[in-house]
Structure formats: C-alpha cells, structure tokens
Amino acid sequence: MRKTLVISGGTRGIGRAIVEEFAKNGVDVAFTYNSNSELAENIVKELTSKYGGKYRAYKLDILQPESYKELFKEIDRDFQRVDFFISNAIISGRSVVGGFGPFMRLKPKGLLNIYTATVVAFIVGAQEATKRMEKVGGGSIISLSSTGNLVYTPNYTGHGNSKAAVETVVKYAAHELGDKGIRVNAVSGGPIDTDALRKFPNYEEVKSEVVKRSPLSRMGLPEDIAGICYFLTTDKASWITGQTFIVDGGTTFA
Ligand SMILES: NC(=O)c1ccc[n+]([C@@H]2O[C@H](COP(=O)([O-])OP(=O)(O)OC[C@H]3O[C@@H](n4cnc5c(N)ncnc54)[C@H](OP(=O)(O)O)[C@@H]3O)[C@@H](O)[C@H]2O)c1
C-alpha cells in the first residue's frame, strides 16, 4: 500500500527537495503552494512523469491556519490516506514587516504574523493530519525549525522565538499523540541556500560566514534537510519522537 505525505510549501527550497525525496521513495504527495500555482502544476507534471505516483498541489495560506480544515477535506477527496505531515512553509515579504528586523524595530503585527504562520499553522495542520493518521494506525509528523533559536542571527528575533515554540510544541504533541502510534519531531536547519535566505539583507555575509564556520566548508542545501525528513518517517526511526534534529553542517558549535 502506497503511503501519502502532506507538506506545506512544497514548491521551492527545502519543501521542494522534500517532495522530491518522498516521491523518489514511492510516497504519494499532497503539497501546498501560496502564490505560484503555475510552478506547482509544473511540479505535479514533472513528478508524475518521473515517478508515476499520485501528486497534487493545493493552495494554502498559513496566515489563515483554519484553512487547513478545508485543505484536508480536499485531500480526503483525492487521496485514500494520510501517513505523514510536514509543516514546512514559511512567510516572507510584507507579512513579516515588524517581525523580521532589529529588536528595537519589532512590532506586534509582524511578530504575531510569524507566530501564526509558524506555530499556530503547525498545530492546526498537525491536528487535521492526526485525525487521518488515526484511521491508518499511526504516522509521523515533522516541523521544520531553525538554528536561529540557538545561535544569534541578526533580525531573527521573531522567527527564532517562534521556532523555539515549535520545538516545544513538538515535545507536547509527541507525548499526547504517542498512544495513537504517531511520532512527532522537528528538523532544525542551519543556513540553507534557498529563496528565504536570499531575502536576508546580509545574505552574502551569512553565506561566507557559514562556509567559514562549517567543518564541511559549504552552505547547506535543501537536499541536506530532505534526507533526514524521509528517514524520520520510516520504520528505522520507530522509537524516535519528541526530538529536534540539528542539521547545520557543524556551524552551531563553531
Ligand atoms: N533557508 C534556511 O536557511 C532555513 C534554515 C532553517 C530552517 N528553515 C525552514 O525551512 C522551511 C522552508 O524554508 P525555505 O528556506 O525552503 O523557504 P522558501 O524557499 O522561501 O519557500 C517557502 C515555501 O513556502 C510557501 N509559502 C510562502 N508564503 C506562504 C504562505 N503565506 N502560506 C503558505 N505557504 C507559503 C512558498 O510557496 P510559493 O512558492 O507559492 O510562494 C514556498 O513553497 C521554513 O520553515 C524555514 O524556517 C530554513
């Protein structure tokens, strides 16, 4: 029986690499996009011709976490089951104004937007996924986190504290969902070369600093995160729950 992954933000960066990893390993994928429907549909076509499974793209705005309910109803119509859920999407641009910036310029609206999109959306998405996973005897839930809650990162107070909250939610959810056969973990990335990072005003500086700090002398790539996400959904990870895995090329200890 083929399994199904639901993932937010599957069109670019880390999410795109995760979609590819699961499709390559014979998992059907329901992924979301926010603005770029054409890109999403092209990905569906590409995956279908490469791997021959079932892949569908759905519009989702994580600033409206309640819309996860409708999204999962749509997914129910297209897929037989849900086995894995990955909360990956992240907001950027206008919605993070006042949330992404120096401490003294932080504003409630931007901070709350980041919290809503990062923490609340993860919780609502995981609740909807859990209802489906219970029907198939269990599953695996993952949220993306970031080492920006461990290492000082300029402008990152808003995202950093929300990612710390995500890691706490993971521990609580793991406790409460374990008896349903559902494992819940976080994967915390160091700086990974994606559009989100390229929007940092000091991107070039971050990049050269990462290359300098990492014992592996390079930036992280989306594929570096995708592998561990897949591993965490397999039976090889059957006793791993409530944890945060740091994938940082050794930069956090530098
Ligand atoms: N890059 C890093 O250095 C890094 C490090 C550690 C952790 N992470 C985490 O990894 C995850 C993915 O980051 P990334 O760097 O891959 O991001 P990215 O390249 O900017 O991709 C963001 C994805 O989220 C979607 N998205 C944007 N706004 C959205 C909204 N309002 N509602 C729903 N979806 C939305 C985008 O869809 P559209 O294409 O349709 O806009 C896109 O698929 C995030 O949770 C991030 O915090 C990233």
PDBQT file of the ligand as one rigid body, heavy atoms in Angstrom, charges set to zero:
ROOT
HETATM    1  N1  LIG A 301      16.570  28.535   4.338  1.00  0.00    +0.000 N 
HETATM    2  C1  LIG A 301      17.110  28.396   5.518  1.00  0.00    +0.000 C 
HETATM    3  O1  LIG A 301      18.226  28.848   5.807  1.00  0.00    +0.000 OA
HETATM    4  C2  LIG A 301      16.388  27.633   6.595  1.00  0.00    +0.000 A 
HETATM    5  C3  LIG A 301      17.112  27.217   7.718  1.00  0.00    +0.000 A 
HETATM    6  C4  LIG A 301      16.460  26.517   8.711  1.00  0.00    +0.000 A 
HETATM    7  C5  LIG A 301      15.123  26.243   8.617  1.00  0.00    +0.000 A 
HETATM    8  N2  LIG A 301      14.431  26.681   7.532  1.00  0.00    +0.000 N 
HETATM    9  C6  LIG A 301      12.996  26.374   7.497  1.00  0.00    +0.000 C 
HETATM   10  O2  LIG A 301      12.673  25.569   6.390  1.00  0.00    +0.000 OA
HETATM   11  C7  LIG A 301      11.355  25.860   5.950  1.00  0.00    +0.000 C 
HETATM   12  C8  LIG A 301      11.356  26.173   4.451  1.00  0.00    +0.000 C 
HETATM   13  O3  LIG A 301      12.174  27.311   4.223  1.00  0.00    +0.000 OA
HETATM   14  P1  LIG A 301      12.757  27.646   2.776  1.00  0.00    +0.000 P 
HETATM   15  O4  LIG A 301      14.025  28.368   3.004  1.00  0.00    +0.000 OA
HETATM   16  O5  LIG A 301      12.754  26.428   1.927  1.00  0.00    +0.000 OA
HETATM   17  O6  LIG A 301      11.640  28.699   2.246  1.00  0.00    +0.000 OA
HETATM   18  P2  LIG A 301      11.363  29.262   0.745  1.00  0.00    +0.000 P 
HETATM   19  O7  LIG A 301      12.413  28.813  -0.198  1.00  0.00    +0.000 OA
HETATM   20  O8  LIG A 301      11.105  30.713   0.924  1.00  0.00    +0.000 OA
HETATM   21  O9  LIG A 301       9.986  28.548   0.352  1.00  0.00    +0.000 OA
HETATM   22  C9  LIG A 301       8.832  28.901   1.032  1.00  0.00    +0.000 C 
HETATM   23  C10 LIG A 301       7.667  27.999   0.659  1.00  0.00    +0.000 C 
HETATM   24  O10 LIG A 301       6.548  28.399   1.471  1.00  0.00    +0.000 OA
HETATM   25  C11 LIG A 301       5.467  28.815   0.621  1.00  0.00    +0.000 C 
HETATM   26  N3  LIG A 301       4.794  29.973   1.219  1.00  0.00    +0.000 N 
HETATM   27  C12 LIG A 301       5.214  31.262   1.253  1.00  0.00    +0.000 A 
HETATM   28  N4  LIG A 301       4.309  32.049   1.866  1.00  0.00    +0.000 NA
HETATM   29  C13 LIG A 301       3.286  31.232   2.251  1.00  0.00    +0.000 A 
HETATM   30  C14 LIG A 301       2.041  31.441   2.887  1.00  0.00    +0.000 A 
HETATM   31  N5  LIG A 301       1.644  32.664   3.305  1.00  0.00    +0.000 N 
HETATM   32  N6  LIG A 301       1.229  30.360   3.096  1.00  0.00    +0.000 NA
HETATM   33  C15 LIG A 301       1.583  29.130   2.664  1.00  0.00    +0.000 A 
HETATM   34  N7  LIG A 301       2.750  28.859   2.043  1.00  0.00    +0.000 NA
HETATM   35  C16 LIG A 301       3.592  29.915   1.828  1.00  0.00    +0.000 A 
HETATM   36  C17 LIG A 301       6.077  29.132  -0.720  1.00  0.00    +0.000 C 
HETATM   37  O11 LIG A 301       5.080  28.956  -1.739  1.00  0.00    +0.000 OA
HETATM   38  P3  LIG A 301       5.025  29.916  -3.097  1.00  0.00    +0.000 P 
HETATM   39  O12 LIG A 301       6.144  29.468  -3.963  1.00  0.00    +0.000 OA
HETATM   40  O13 LIG A 301       3.687  29.640  -3.713  1.00  0.00    +0.000 OA
HETATM   41  O14 LIG A 301       5.189  31.316  -2.605  1.00  0.00    +0.000 OA
HETATM   42  C18 LIG A 301       7.234  28.131  -0.788  1.00  0.00    +0.000 C 
HETATM   43  O15 LIG A 301       6.769  26.876  -1.243  1.00  0.00    +0.000 OA
HETATM   44  C19 LIG A 301      10.856  27.024   6.819  1.00  0.00    +0.000 C 
HETATM   45  O16 LIG A 301      10.072  26.525   7.874  1.00  0.00    +0.000 OA
HETATM   46  C20 LIG A 301      12.154  27.633   7.331  1.00  0.00    +0.000 C 
HETATM   47  O17 LIG A 301      12.010  28.313   8.551  1.00  0.00    +0.000 OA
HETATM   48  C21 LIG A 301      15.028  27.356   6.501  1.00  0.00    +0.000 A 
ENDROOT
TORSDOF 0
